[in-house]
């Protein structure tokens, strides 16, 4: 299953508020991915968020 723009926004907001574990759980539920893959997505989103602020 793919994430649509609403899903991405939800994960983005969770990461912005420091709720990485919940974001990973949401990614797993939305996509059916495993823990390692979902964590990689969350990590990449966090890098994107950090770079966007600078």
SEGU-138315 format. One record per residue: x, y, z of N, C-alpha, C in turn. Coordinates in steps of 0.1 Angstrom, whole numbers, padded with zeros to 4 digits, always signed. Example, Ala and Ser with C-alpha at 12.3 -4.5 7.8 and 13.67 -1.06 7.14 Angstrom:
+0132-0057+0078+0123-0045+0078+0132-0033+0078/+0128-0022+0071+0137-0011+0071+0129+0000+0079/
***
This chain:
+0008-0012+0000+0000+0000+0000+0009+0013+0000/+0005+0022-0008+0012+0035-0009+0006+0045+0001/+0015+0055+0004+0010+0066+0013+0006+0077+0004/-0006+0083+0007-0010+0095-0001-0006+0107+0007/-0010+0119+0001-0005+0131+0007-0010+0134+0021/-0022+0129+0025-0027+0130+0038-0019+0122+0048/-0015+0109+0044-0007+0101+0052+0007+0107+0054/+0013+0112+0044+0026+0119+0045+0025+0131+0054/+0014+0139+0053+0013+0150+0062+0011+0146+0077/+0004+0135+0079+0003+0130+0093+0016+0125+0099/+0024+0118+0091+0037+0114+0095+0046+0126+0098/+0046+0135+0089+0054+0147+0090+0050+0155+0103/+0038+0156+0106+0034+0163+0118+0038+0155+0131/+0037+0142+0130+0042+0134+0142+0057+0136+0144/+0064+0136+0133+0079+0138+0135+0082+0152+0139/+0075+0162+0134+0077+0176+0138+0075+0177+0153/+0066+0170+0159+0062+0171+0173+0070+0161+0182/+0080+0154+0176+0089+0146+0183+0083+0132+0186/+0073+0128+0179+0067+0115+0182+0071+0104+0171/+0084+0102+0171+0090+0093+0161+0084+0079+0162/+0083+0073+0174+0078+0059+0175+0064+0058+0169/+0055+0068+0172+0042+0067+0167+0042+0069+0152/+0051+0078+0147+0052+0079+0133+0056+0066+0126/+0065+0059+0132+0069+0046+0126+0058+0036+0126/+0050+0036+0137+0038+0027+0138+0028+0031+0127/+0026+0044+0125+0017+0048+0114+0022+0044+0100/+0035+0046+0098+0040+0042+0085+0038+0027+0083/+0041+0019+0093+0039+0004+0092+0024+0001+0089/+0015+0007+0096+0001+0005+0093-0004+0009+0079/+0001+0020+0075-0003+0026+0062+0003+0018+0050/+0015+0012+0052+0022+0006+0041+0023-0009+0042/+0022-0014+0054+0025-0029+0055+0039-0032+0056/+0048-0022+0057+0062-0025+0057+0067-0030+0071/+0078-0035+0072+0084-0040+0084+0090-0029+0092/+0094-0032+0104+0100-0022+0113+0112-0014+0107/+0121-0022+0102+0134-0016+0097+0130-0006+0085/+0122-0010+0076+0119-0002+0065+0111+0011+0069/+0102+0009+0078+0094+0021+0083+0103+0030+0091/+0113+0025+0098+0122+0034+0105+0131+0042+0095/+0135+0035+0085+0143+0042+0074+0135+0054+0068/+0122+0051+0066+0114+0062+0060+0113+0074+0070/+0111+0070+0083+0110+0081+0093+0123+0088+0094/+0134+0081+0094+0147+0088+0095+0149+0097+0083/+0145+0093+0071+0147+0101+0059+0138+0114+0060/+0125+0112+0065+0117+0124+0067+0123+0133+0077/+0129+0128+0087+0135+0137+0097+0147+0145+0091/+0154+0139+0082+0165+0146+0075+0159+0157+0066/+0149+0153+0059+0142+0163+0051+0137+0175+0059/+0131+0172+0071+0126+0183+0079+0137+0192+0084/+0148+0186+0088+0160+0193+0093+0165+0202+0082/+0167+0197+0070+0172+0204+0059+0163+0216+0054/+0150+0213+0056+0140+0223+0052+0140+0235+0061/+0144+0233+0074+0145+0244+0083+0156+0253+0081/+0167+0248+0075+0179+0255+0073+0179+0264+0061/
***
